[in-house]
Amino acid sequence: MDSPSTAASAYTVLASDAEIITEIERKKSRFLTVMRRAESSDRAHQLVDDLRRTHPTARHHCSAWVIGADRRIQRANDDGEPSGTAGAPMLEALVKASMPSGREDLSDVVVVVVRWFGGTLLGAGGLVSAYSDSVIAALESAGASGAFRRHQRLRQYSLLAPIAEAGRWENELRSTGVSVLNTDYGKIPGNAALTLAIPDEMDQANQLAAKTAAVSSGTASLEELGTAWVDL
């Protein structure tokens, strides 16, 4: 059995179908913000391209995104605004946003702020404030609408249980915090195959082994099925 990864095993994302749209105005300049989930730079670029086509009269389509469990991919684009006045404050708002978990760990997210110039220059400070506030407003809207999800890497196992004991084993494992994803009564005659999942962490794996031994009086063994990322 390979050891669980030491990389981040959970972080915050937007729901896969969420599209957060907000708008603010500063001195008659409109700032329309669109935020979506993006698990690759290509998906992030796609949102920028979509909004350019949808709003061709806008002067700027500024963007920022954070991607990956380690948040290693971070990009910002001022799209014609003075350097550092748009993309950078947008990115900072994403990176420093406090999530429902209490952590600053939002990732796999892209945000685009579309600006229509209102005829009055905002100055560097005004632009930084407007673009930062635009993203903060979108984040607040996402939180208020319950759009955030915990994206967690789970390690899955198969556990064979005698059919007569399967219900009890399942209930006891659930009561100790183990996720039982499925119970298949037709896979092996006389047995039920329980699919279990735990956070992909070494201490969790050791605890699951102990819990399995306890419920089965040491008669059952776990078969590892691998890992998968899921939204919780």
C-alpha positions in Angstrom: 0.0 0.0 0.0 1.4 3.4 -0.9 1.5 6.1 1.7 -1.1 8.9 1.5 0.2 12.0 -0.1 1.7 14.8 2.0 0.3 17.5 -0.3 -2.8 19.4 0.8 -5.7 16.9 1.0 -8.5 19.5 1.2 -9.3 23.0 0.1 -12.2 25.3 -0.7 -13.8 25.5 -4.2 -16.9 26.9 -5.8 -19.7 24.4 -6.5 -19.1 23.1 -10.0 -22.3 24.7 -11.4 -22.0 28.0 -9.6 -21.7 31.3 -11.5 -21.4 34.3 -9.2 -22.3 37.7 -10.8 -22.1 41.0 -9.0 -21.8 44.7 -10.0 -20.6 47.9 -8.4 -20.3 51.5 -9.7 -17.6 54.0 -9.0 -17.9 57.6 -10.5 -20.2 56.2 -13.3 -17.7 53.4 -14.2 -19.5 50.0 -14.1 -17.6 47.0 -12.8 -19.3 43.7 -13.6 -17.8 40.7 -11.8 -18.2 37.1 -12.9 -16.7 34.3 -10.8 -16.6 30.6 -11.7 -14.9 27.4 -10.9 -11.9 26.6 -13.1 -9.6 23.6 -12.6 -7.2 24.5 -15.4 -5.8 27.7 -17.0 -7.6 26.8 -20.2 -11.0 27.0 -18.4 -10.0 30.3 -16.9 -9.1 31.7 -20.3 -12.4 30.4 -21.6 -14.3 32.7 -19.2 -12.3 35.7 -20.2 -12.9 34.9 -23.9 -16.6 34.4 -23.3 -17.0 37.7 -21.5 -15.0 39.5 -24.3 -17.6 38.2 -26.8 -20.5 38.9 -24.6 -19.4 42.5 -23.6 -17.4 43.8 -26.6 -18.1 47.4 -25.8 -16.4 47.2 -22.4 -13.0 48.8 -22.2 -11.3 46.3 -19.9 -11.8 42.6 -19.0 -9.4 42.1 -16.1 -8.9 38.7 -14.6 -7.3 36.7 -11.9 -7.3 33.0 -11.0 -5.9 30.5 -8.5 -5.7 26.8 -9.4 -4.5 23.6 -7.8 -4.5 22.0 -4.3 -1.2 23.8 -3.6 -2.5 27.0 -5.2 0.7 27.1 -7.2 -1.0 28.5 -10.4 -1.7 32.1 -9.7 -2.3 34.6 -12.6 -3.4 38.2 -12.9 -4.1 40.4 -15.9 -4.7 44.2 -15.9 -6.0 44.2 -19.5 -4.9 47.7 -20.2 -5.4 49.3 -16.8 -2.3 50.8 -15.2 0.1 48.1 -14.1 -0.8 46.6 -10.7 -4.2 48.4 -10.4 -6.5 45.6 -11.4 -5.2 42.1 -11.7 -3.0 42.2 -8.6 -5.7 43.4 -6.2 -8.1 40.9 -7.7 -5.7 38.1 -7.1 -4.9 39.3 -3.6 -8.6 39.3 -2.7 -8.9 35.7 -3.9 -5.8 34.5 -2.1 -6.6 36.2 1.2 -10.3 35.4 1.3 -11.3 33.7 4.5 -13.5 30.6 3.7 -16.2 29.0 5.8 -13.5 26.6 7.1 -11.7 29.5 8.6 -8.8 29.0 6.2 -7.5 31.1 3.4 -7.6 28.2 0.9 -9.9 29.1 -2.0 -8.6 27.6 -5.2 -9.7 26.3 -8.6 -11.4 29.7 -9.1 -11.4 32.4 -11.8 -12.8 35.9 -11.6 -13.2 38.5 -14.3 -14.1 42.1 -13.8 -15.6 43.8 -16.9 -15.3 47.6 -16.8 -17.2 50.2 -18.7 -15.5 53.6 -18.3 -17.8 56.3 -17.0 -15.8 59.3 -18.1 -14.1 60.2 -14.8 -10.6 59.0 -14.1 -10.4 57.0 -10.8 -6.7 57.3 -10.2 -4.5 54.4 -9.2 -5.9 54.2 -5.7 -9.4 54.3 -6.9 -8.8 51.5 -9.4 -7.2 49.3 -6.8 -10.1 49.8 -4.5 -12.8 49.3 -7.2 -11.2 46.0 -8.5 -10.6 44.7 -5.0 -14.1 45.5 -3.8 -15.5 43.9 -7.0 -14.0 40.6 -6.1 -14.8 40.9 -2.4 -18.5 41.5 -3.4 -18.5 38.4 -5.5 -16.9 36.3 -2.7 -19.5 37.6 -0.2 -22.3 36.8 -2.6 -20.9 33.2 -3.0 -20.8 32.8 0.7 -24.3 34.1 1.2 -25.7 31.8 -1.5 -23.9 28.7 -0.1 -21.7 28.2 -3.2 -18.6 27.2 -1.4 -17.7 23.5 -1.2 -14.9 21.6 0.6 -12.9 19.7 -2.0 -11.2 16.8 -0.4 -9.1 13.9 -1.5 -10.5 10.7 -0.1 -8.8 7.3 0.0 -11.3 4.5 -0.8 -11.4 0.9 0.4 -13.5 -2.2 -0.2 -14.5 -4.2 2.8 -16.2 -7.6 2.5 -18.8 -8.3 5.2 -21.0 -11.4 5.7 -24.5 -10.4 4.6 -25.9 -11.0 8.1 -23.3 -8.6 9.6 -23.2 -5.9 6.8 -25.8 -3.7 8.3 -24.2 -3.6 11.8 -20.7 -3.1 10.4 -22.0 -0.2 8.2 -23.8 1.5 11.1 -20.8 1.1 13.5 -18.3 2.4 10.9 -20.6 5.4 10.1 -20.9 6.2 13.8 -17.1 6.6 14.1 -17.0 9.0 11.1 -16.2 6.6 8.3 -18.0 7.4 5.0 -19.7 4.4 3.5 -20.2 5.3 -0.1 -21.9 2.1 -1.3 -23.0 -1.4 -0.2 -23.1 -4.0 -2.9 -25.0 -7.1 -2.0 -24.6 -8.8 -5.4 -20.9 -8.8 -5.9 -19.9 -11.9 -4.0 -22.4 -14.6 -2.9 -22.9 -14.6 0.8 -21.1 -11.3 1.3 -21.7 -7.5 0.9 -19.0 -5.3 -0.4 -18.8 -2.0 1.5 -17.0 0.9 -0.2 -15.5 3.1 2.5 -13.8 6.5 2.2 -11.6 8.5 4.6 -9.5 11.6 4.3 -6.2 10.8 2.6 -4.1 11.1 5.7 -1.9 8.5 7.3 -3.4 8.7 10.7 -6.9 8.3 9.2 -5.7 5.1 7.4 -4.4 3.7 10.6 -7.6 4.5 12.5 -9.7 2.9 9.8 -7.7 -0.3 10.1 -8.3 -0.3 13.8 -12.0 0.4 13.4 -12.4 -2.4 10.8 -10.6 -4.8 13.1 -12.9 -3.9 16.0 -16.3 -4.2 14.1 -15.2 -7.5 12.5 -13.5 -9.0 15.6 -10.3 -9.1 13.5 -11.8 -11.3 10.7 -12.0 -8.8 7.9 -9.3 -7.1 5.8 -9.4 -3.9 3.7 -8.7 -3.7 0.0 -7.4 -0.3 -1.1 -9.1 1.1 -4.2 -7.1 4.3 -4.6 -8.0 8.0 -4.2 -10.5 10.4 -5.6 -11.2 14.1 -5.2 -14.8 14.9 -4.2 -16.9 17.9 -3.2 -18.3 17.7 0.3 
